[in-house]
Amino acid sequence: MIAPHPLVAMIHAVPAAHRIAEEAFAREFPQATVWNVLDDRLLDDARAAGGLTGSLRRRMLRLIGHVMDGGAQALLLTCSSYGAVVNTAHALWNVPVLKSDEAMFRAALSGPYRRIAVVASTPPAVPAAVAQLEALVPEVRPDRPVGIVTALSEEAATAGDPGAAARHLADALYATGGAEVDAVLLAQYSLTPAREALAALLGVPVLDGAGAAARELRALLTPGERPAAPAPAVAP
């Protein structure tokens, strides 16, 4: 039986994701009791290692084991770079474990978009996001092709405000020849504050993962609920 206030754990690699995910859950799944776990070296260590190593995978699995031992009824990994660990977690624990952006990717692929951009501010997030998106294509839209372009702006990670971060991301997208897209997906929760400004600059919908993940977990953990459609930022 599902508790009236299910305990949802979230494991974060950067402090900004903590705040953004909590805001999304307060808006989309207020019934949940949220438990935040932060290891603020996860992303730096993955970057230094050039990706996920066996040691980093085991470290994440220990963190997952910690929240499962504490009674978590669901888990969200808010760092896209660690999404590959979710498959192992599924085999070890019988509770919902979500990758950071899977719900967002499903929404994007279910929509009318023919060419989708994935933007990020840290290198490991790009291949991780694209791999997840491409893996869902045969399942979600097997009869409709989709073009995927990517843009990376490490300057966006240290921008002073959301508007500046949006400009850096837009510049990176223009530089890669990816400006002619139908939608943009933010590959990191930390970029969510730039969503509306980026939509205004590009004139296309911009989707983020935090709200989509909260809606999916609400549907899974609340009897009778159905996942709501995402609310991407759209330029006026």
N, C-alpha and C positions, 0 to 999 in steps of 0.2 A: 504493500500500500504506500502511495506517495504522500509524504508529509505536506501539510498546508503551506509550510514555508520551507521548501526544499533547500538543502545546503549545496550551493554551487561554488566549487573552488575554481580559482583562476590563478594560473602560474604566469608571472610576468618576467620579462628580461630587461625591461626599461621602466623607470618610474612613471613616465608619461602614460604608458598603456594602462596602468593601474587606475588612474583618474578617468581616462576616457571610457574604459570598460565599465567602471562603476556608474558613470553617468548614463551609459546605454542601458544598463540593467535597471537603474532607477526609473527610467522612462519606459522601457519595453517589458520588463519582468519584475515589477516591484514586489511581488510575492516572495521572491527568492531571498534567502539569507546568503550573502556573499562572503566568501573567505578568500582573501588575497595573500598570495605567497610571492615574494620578490627575490630573485637572484640577479642582482644588477651587473654581474660579470658574465652572464650567459652569452650575450650578444658580442661583447668585446672578445671573449675567448674564442667564439666561433669564427669571428672575423680574423683573428690572429692565426688560427689554425687553417684558414682557407676553407672552412665548412665544418660539418659535423664529424667529429672523430668518435671512436668507440668510447673514449673516456667521457666525452660530452653527452653522448647518448645515455650512458649509465648514470651520469649525474642527473639528467632530467628524469629518468625512471625512478631514481631515489626520491626526487621531489614529488613525483606522482604517487609513489607508494606512501609517502608521508601524509598526503591529503586523503588518500583512500583509507589509511589506518585511522584517520580522524573522522571518518563518517561521511565524506563527500558523496553526494548522490549524483553528481555530474561534475565534469571538469572541462574547462576551456583553457587551451594554451594560447596565449595572446601573442606569442612570437612566431611569425611565419617560418622563421629559419629552423624551428624545431618540429615542424609538422610531420616529418618522417617518423618521429617517435610514436605518433598516435597509433599507427598500425600495430606496434608491439603492445601498447597499452590496451588496445581492444582485445588482444589475446589473453592478457593477464587479469583484467578486471571487467566485471559484468555491469558496468554503469556507462552512461553516455560520456564519451570523450571526444571533444570537437577540436579540429584544427581551427586556427584563428579565422580563416577566411572562407571556409568551404561553403557556408550558407550564402555569402556574397557571390561566390563564383557560380553557384547554382542559379541564383537570381539573374545574373548577367547572361548566362547561357540560355536561360529560359526566355529571355526578352528578345526584342527584335533586332538587337545589335549585330551587325555583320563584321565590324572591325573594332576590336577592343584593345585599349592600352592598359598596361600594368605599369605603375610608377612607384618608385621606392627611393629611399634616401640612404640605404645601406646595402652593399653589394650582395650579401647572402640572401637577402629577401627576394631578389629578382628571380634567380633560377628556382627557388623554392615555390614561389607563387605561380610561375609559369608551368611548372611540373604538375601542380595541383589542378590548375585550370585545364591543361591539356588532357589530364587523366579523366576528367569529368565529361569531356566532349562526347565520347561514344555513348555514354549513358544518358546525358541530358538532351543533346541535339545531334543524334547520329545522322540525320538526313539534311542538315543545314551546315555548310562550312562556316568557319569563323576565322578571321585573321587576327593574330595577336602580335602586338608590337610592345616594346618595353622602353622605359626611360629611367635612368638613374641620375639623381642629383644629390651628392653627399652634402652640398651646401645647404640643402633644405633642412638637414638635421640640426644645423646650428643657426638657422635663420632667427632673427629677433622677434618675429611675429608671424601669424598665419598668412598674412598677405605676402610677406617676403618669401615664405616657404612656397606658396603657390606660384609665385613668379619664377622661382628657381626650377620647380617641377615643370612648368609650362615651357621654359627655355630649353630644358633637357629634352622634352618631347619634340619641340620644333627642331632641335639639332639632330635628332635621329630620324627625321622625316616622318614622324608619326602623328603630325597634327591633324590629319584627316581621319579621325576616328569617330565612332558613334557613341562611345562611352569610355570612361576612365575608371579603373579600379585602383584604390589605394592599397598597396601591399603591406602597409604597417599601420597599426592602430595609432601610433604617434603622429601620423600625418592627418588624422581626422579633423583637427581644427582648421586645416587649410582647405577643406572640402568645398565650402561654398565659394571662397575666393577663386579656387581653381576652376570651378564650373563657370563662373562669370568670365574668366579669362578665355576659356576654350569654347564656351557656348554649347557644351554637351553635358549629359548627366554624369555625375561623379558619385561612385558608390563606395561605402566603407564597410568594414567587416564587423565592427562591434555591435551595432544595432541588429544586423542580420543574425549574428550568433545568439544574441539575447532572445530574439523571437523564436529561433529554432529550439532553444532549450526550454522556453516557456511551453511550446507545443509538445515537447517530449515529456515534460514533468508535470504538466497541469492537465488533468483529465478534461476532455471535451474541448480543449483549445485546438485551434488550427493556426498554422503559421501565417502571419500577415505579410502582405506584400511589402517589399523594402521601400524606404523613402529616400531615394538618392537626391543629392543636391542637383538642381537643374538651373542653368543660367536663365535669368529673366529675359 
